[in-house]
Amino acid sequence: MPSSPPNSPPPNPASPRGQSSANPAEILTLRALVSTKDAGIIIGKAGRNVADLRESTGVKAGVSKVVPGVHERVLSVTGPVEAVAKAYTLIASQLLSPPAPPSPPQTPPPSPPNQASTLTLRLLISHNLMGTLIGRSGLKIKSIQDASGVRMVAAKEMLPQSTERVVEVIGDAESIGRAVEEVGRCLVEDWERGVGTVLYHPGAAVDPSLAMQHGASHVSPRRTNGQAPAFGTSGRRQSIGQQTSLPAAAASVLAPASPTSNAGNQPIRTQNISIPSDMVGCIIGRGGAKITEIRRLSGSKISIAKQPHDETGERMFTITGTGESNEKALFLLYNQLEGEKERRVGREAMIAAAE
């Protein structure tokens, strides 16, 4: 059976389970950030490597398309947890031992280069699943490290324009495979927390002037490696290979919506996200002005817990609406957070410069 093209759109899940005809409770989609160079090794000449990976493991695997001026791409692997772990083991082995270029004829073979013994795999994990992965007092992530032999480092901040965070997994190929299997089991067991994740796509940032024309209160003015989520007419995120242009995507997100409208009688969904307590005030705004604007633009109902929900000190935001309106709300909420983080960084820099 012919393999799919090497640059075919990778799976684009709404949760770690992904989409499959197999038992959904056993299916995992695990994404990772890779450099453009590493993406070329993973794909291989004429797509040979990624085709062999699919055939030997039974997973669906793909790499996002090249974005001009951006040096990162997203690797997506979907399948049963064990198969995904095997696929990442093979990928790690490829990246640690890339094929040597052919030697000129009639010359002695070159001495083998010093191969790196460890690799840093940058997994993309939903912010809402980080608690599941880390565990109370960090016990879960420590047990994964102890069992697999890797070192893991979780980023504190979400990637721009998304609700995903990077978890670095550092080790040799076999250790990374064991860690991926343990991580995958955690994500599948608590998959419902990942529903509604705003996926990270390396690309150009939303033009802030465009956002201001549509009434958005904060969009990061600096260039970042995040871009607006793309929305289809059905309210589902479009595949990476079929994204709308950036201005169209931003306009879709930022155009006001009526809270009472429900085009096409889309099902109403409820999603929960956690926000650090010290950031809640910037989202609510003076007299509730900012949260009111986000509700108006998205069309979703948003309620905020009065107290932190656990020992992390984060407060729960409950978003209720159609899939499309909820994604608009998430986009606007996290852009508000990005703007506040930049404001705080700028203020700290000014204080440091004055001292």
TIRO-982083 format. One line per 3 residues: number of its first residue (from 1); their letters; for each residue x, y, z of C-alpha. Coordinates in steps of 0.1 Angstrom, whole numbers, plus 2048, in hexadecimal, padded with zeros to 3 digits. Each point is the difference from the previous one (the first is absolute). Example, Ala and Ser with C-alpha at 12.3 -4.5 7.8 and 13.67 -1.06 7.14 Angstrom:
1> AS> 87B,7D3,84E ~ 80E,822,7F9
END
This chain:
1> MPS> 800,800,800 ~ 80F,822,7F6 ~ 80A,817,81D
4> SPP> 7F2,822,803 ~ 815,81E,7F4 ~ 81C,80A,818
7> NSP> 7F2,823,806 ~ 7DC,7F5,804 ~ 7EF,813,81D
10> PPN> 807,7EF,821 ~ 7E3,7F7,817 ~ 7F1,81F,810
13> PAS> 7EF,7F4,820 ~ 7E9,812,818 ~ 80D,7E9,81C
16> PRG> 81C,7E8,806 ~ 7EB,7E3,7F4 ~ 7FF,80D,7DC
19> QSS> 7E8,7F1,7E7 ~ 801,7DB,7F7 ~ 7E9,7E3,7F9
22> ANP> 811,7EC,81B ~ 7F5,801,824 ~ 803,825,807
25> AEI> 80B,7FA,824 ~ 820,7F0,7F3 ~ 809,81A,7E5
28> LTL> 819,81C,806 ~ 80B,81D,7EB ~ 822,80D,80C
31> RAL> 80F,81F,7F0 ~ 824,80D,803 ~ 813,81F,7F4
34> VST> 81C,7F8,7E9 ~ 819,815,7ED ~ 7FD,803,7DA
37> KDA> 820,7EC,7FD ~ 7F3,7E4,816 ~ 7DF,800,7ED
40> GII> 814,7F9,7E0 ~ 810,7E2,811 ~ 7DF,7F3,80D
43> IGK> 7F0,803,7DE ~ 81D,7F2,7ED ~ 808,802,7DB
46> AGR> 7DF,7FF,7EC ~ 7EE,7F9,821 ~ 811,7DE,804
49> NVA> 807,802,825 ~ 7DE,80B,80B ~ 7F0,7E6,7EA
52> DLR> 816,7E5,80F ~ 7F6,80D,823 ~ 7DB,7FD,7F8
55> EST> 805,7DD,7F2 ~ 815,7F2,81D ~ 7EB,80F,81C
58> GVK> 7DD,803,7F2 ~ 7FD,825,80B ~ 7F5,81E,7ED
61> AGV> 81C,818,7FE ~ 806,822,7EF ~ 813,820,802
64> SKV> 7F1,822,7FC ~ 808,814,7E1 ~ 81D,818,7FE
67> VPG> 7F7,824,809 ~ 818,819,7F0 ~ 817,810,81A
70> VHE> 7F6,7E7,81B ~ 819,7E6,80A ~ 7EA,7E8,813
73> RVL> 7E6,7E7,7F5 ~ 7E7,7EA,813 ~ 803,7DA,7FF
76> SVT> 7DF,7EE,807 ~ 7FE,7DA,807 ~ 7DF,7EF,806
79> GPV> 7F9,7DC,80A ~ 7FE,7E8,81E ~ 817,80C,81C
82> EAV> 819,7E3,7FB ~ 802,808,7DA ~ 805,825,806
85> AKA> 81C,7F8,819 ~ 811,7E9,7E7 ~ 7FD,81B,7E5
88> YTL> 811,81A,816 ~ 81B,7E7,809 ~ 807,7FB,7DB
91> IAS> 7FF,825,7F9 ~ 818,807,81D ~ 818,7E6,7F2
94> QLL> 7FF,810,7DE ~ 807,823,80E ~ 81D,7F2,815
97> SPP> 80F,7ED,7E3 ~ 7F8,812,7E0 ~ 80D,7EF,7E0
100> APP> 823,80A,7F6 ~ 805,80F,7DE ~ 80E,7E9,7E5
103> SPP> 826,7FF,7FF ~ 812,808,7DF ~ 80B,7E1,7ED
106> QTP> 823,7F1,806 ~ 804,811,822 ~ 803,7EF,821
109> PPS> 7E0,801,814 ~ 7FF,81D,819 ~ 802,7F9,825
112> PPN> 7DE,800,810 ~ 7F7,822,80E ~ 7FB,805,825
115> QAS> 7DB,7F9,803 ~ 7EC,812,81A ~ 7F4,7E8,81B
118> TLT> 7E1,814,80B ~ 7E5,813,7EF ~ 7E7,81B,80C
121> LRL> 7DD,7F8,7F4 ~ 7E8,81E,804 ~ 7DD,7F2,806
124> LIS> 7E2,817,7FD ~ 7E9,7FA,81D ~ 7DE,811,808
127> HNL> 803,818,81D ~ 7E1,7EF,80F ~ 812,7DE,800
130> MGT> 81F,80D,811 ~ 7F3,7F9,822 ~ 7F9,7DC,7F6
133> LIG> 823,7FC,7F2 ~ 812,811,81D ~ 7EB,7F1,81C
136> RSG> 7FC,80C,824 ~ 821,80F,80C ~ 810,7F4,7E0
139> LKI> 7FE,7DC,809 ~ 7F2,7F4,7DE ~ 81A,810,7EA
142> KSI> 81B,7F4,818 ~ 7F4,7DC,7FD ~ 800,803,7DA
145> QDA> 824,80C,801 ~ 80B,7E5,819 ~ 7EF,7E4,7EB
148> SGV> 80D,80C,7DE ~ 822,80F,808 ~ 7F9,821,7EF
151> RMV> 800,823,80E ~ 7E1,815,7FB ~ 7FC,826,801
154> AAK> 7DD,810,7FE ~ 7FE,824,7F3 ~ 7EC,817,817
157> EML> 7F1,815,7E4 ~ 7E8,7F6,7E5 ~ 80C,804,7DC
160> PQS> 7F3,820,7EF ~ 7DC,7FF,7F3 ~ 7FA,7DE,80E
163> TER> 7F9,7EC,820 ~ 81D,7E8,7FB ~ 820,7FF,814
166> VVE> 822,7F0,7F7 ~ 80C,7E2,815 ~ 824,7F8,7F8
169> VIG> 809,7DB,802 ~ 826,7FB,800 ~ 810,7DD,7FC
172> DAE> 80B,7E5,7E8 ~ 7E8,7F1,7E7 ~ 7F4,7E3,815
175> SIG> 7FC,816,81F ~ 7EB,819,7EC ~ 7EA,7E4,7F3
178> RAV> 7F9,7F3,823 ~ 7F9,824,80C ~ 7E8,806,7E3
181> EEV> 7ED,7E0,808 ~ 7FC,80C,825 ~ 7F6,823,7F5
184> GRC> 7E8,7F2,7E7 ~ 7EE,7EB,81A ~ 7FC,81E,816
187> LVE> 7F1,815,7E4 ~ 7E8,7E4,7F4 ~ 7F4,7F9,824
190> DWE> 7F6,824,805 ~ 7F8,809,7DC ~ 7E1,815,808
193> RGV> 815,81B,80F ~ 810,806,7DE ~ 7E0,806,7ED
196> GTV> 800,823,7F1 ~ 826,804,800 ~ 80B,81D,7E9
199> LYH> 81C,7F0,7ED ~ 821,811,7F9 ~ 809,806,7DC
202> PGA> 822,810,7F9 ~ 7FA,81E,7EA ~ 7FC,826,7FF
205> AVD> 7EE,812,81C ~ 7DF,812,7FB ~ 805,824,7F5
208> PSL> 7F7,815,81E ~ 7F1,81C,7EA ~ 7E8,7E6,7F1
211> AMQ> 7F6,7F5,823 ~ 7FA,824,80C ~ 7E9,806,7E1
214> HGA> 7EB,7E3,80D ~ 7FF,80C,824 ~ 818,7E6,810
217> SHV> 80E,80E,820 ~ 822,7F0,7FE ~ 814,7EF,7E5
220> SPR> 825,7FC,805 ~ 812,81C,7EB ~ 820,7ED,7FD
223> RTN> 806,7E5,7E6 ~ 7FC,7DE,80F ~ 7FF,7DC,7F3
226> GQA> 7DB,7FD,806 ~ 7E3,807,7E9 ~ 7DB,803,802
229> PAF> 7EC,7E0,801 ~ 7EF,7F9,7DF ~ 7DB,7FA,801
232> GTS> 7EA,7EF,7E6 ~ 7DB,807,7FA ~ 7F7,7E1,815
235> GRR> 811,80E,81E ~ 81B,7E6,800 ~ 825,809,7FC
238> QSI> 80C,7FB,7DC ~ 81D,7E9,7F9 ~ 823,80F,7FE
241> GQQ> 800,7FC,7DB ~ 7DF,812,7FC ~ 804,81E,816
244> TSL> 7F0,821,7F6 ~ 817,81D,7FA ~ 80B,812,81F
247> PAA> 7EB,81F,7FC ~ 7E1,7EB,7F9 ~ 807,7EB,81E
250> AAS> 805,81E,816 ~ 7E0,810,7F3 ~ 7ED,7E0,807
253> VLA> 80C,800,824 ~ 7FB,825,806 ~ 7DF,806,7F0
256> PAS> 7E5,806,81A ~ 7E7,7E4,805 ~ 7DE,7FF,810
259> PTS> 7FE,7EC,820 ~ 7DE,7F4,7F7 ~ 807,7F5,7DC
262> NAG> 808,7DC,7F7 ~ 805,7FD,7DB ~ 7F9,7DD,7F4
265> NQP> 7F3,7F5,822 ~ 823,7F6,80B ~ 802,7ED,821
268> IRT> 807,815,81F ~ 821,7F6,811 ~ 80E,808,822
271> QNI> 826,803,804 ~ 815,808,81F ~ 822,811,800
274> SIP> 816,80A,81C ~ 80F,823,803 ~ 81A,80B,819
277> SDM> 7EF,815,81C ~ 818,81D,7FB ~ 7F4,803,7DC
280> VGC> 7DB,7FF,806 ~ 7FD,825,806 ~ 80F,809,7DE
283> IIG> 7E6,7EA,7EF ~ 7E3,80E,813 ~ 80B,824,7FC
286> RGG> 7F4,820,811 ~ 7DB,7FB,809 ~ 800,7E0,7EC
289> AKI> 805,812,7DF ~ 819,7E8,7F1 ~ 7ED,7DF,808
292> TEI> 7E0,810,7F4 ~ 811,808,7DF ~ 80D,7DD,7FC
295> RRL> 7DD,7F2,806 ~ 7F2,818,7E6 ~ 81A,7F8,7E6
298> SGS> 7FF,7DA,805 ~ 7DB,7FB,807 ~ 809,7E7,81C
301> KIS> 7F6,803,824 ~ 81E,802,817 ~ 7FE,7FB,826
304> IAK> 81D,803,818 ~ 805,7ED,820 ~ 804,816,81F
307> QPH> 81A,7EB,810 ~ 81E,7EB,7F3 ~ 7F6,7DC,7F9
310> DET> 820,7EF,80C ~ 822,806,810 ~ 80D,80F,7E0
313> GER> 7ED,820,808 ~ 7F0,801,7DE ~ 7DB,809,7FB
316> MFT> 7E8,7EE,7E9 ~ 7F0,811,7E2 ~ 7E1,7EE,7F3
319> ITG> 7F9,808,7DB ~ 7DE,7F6,7F2 ~ 7F6,803,7DB
322> TGE> 804,7F0,7DE ~ 822,7F2,7F6 ~ 807,81E,7EB
325> SNE> 7F6,81A,81A ~ 814,7EE,81B ~ 81F,800,7EA
328> KAL> 7FC,825,7FA ~ 7FD,805,826 ~ 820,7EC,806
331> FLL> 812,814,7E5 ~ 7F6,821,810 ~ 807,7F5,824
334> YNQ> 823,7F4,7F8 ~ 808,81F,7EB ~ 7F6,814,81F
337> LEG> 818,7EC,814 ~ 81C,805,7E7 ~ 7FB,825,801
340> EKE> 801,801,826 ~ 820,7EB,801 ~ 811,818,7E8
343> RRV> 7F5,81E,814 ~ 80E,7F1,820 ~ 821,7F7,7EF
346> GRE> 803,823,7F2 ~ 7F9,80F,823 ~ 81A,7EA,810
349> AMI> 81A,80A,7E5 ~ 7F8,825,807 ~ 805,7FB,826
352> AAA> 820,7EE,7FA ~ 80D,81B,7E9 ~ 7F8,81B,81A
355> E> 813,7EF,81C
END
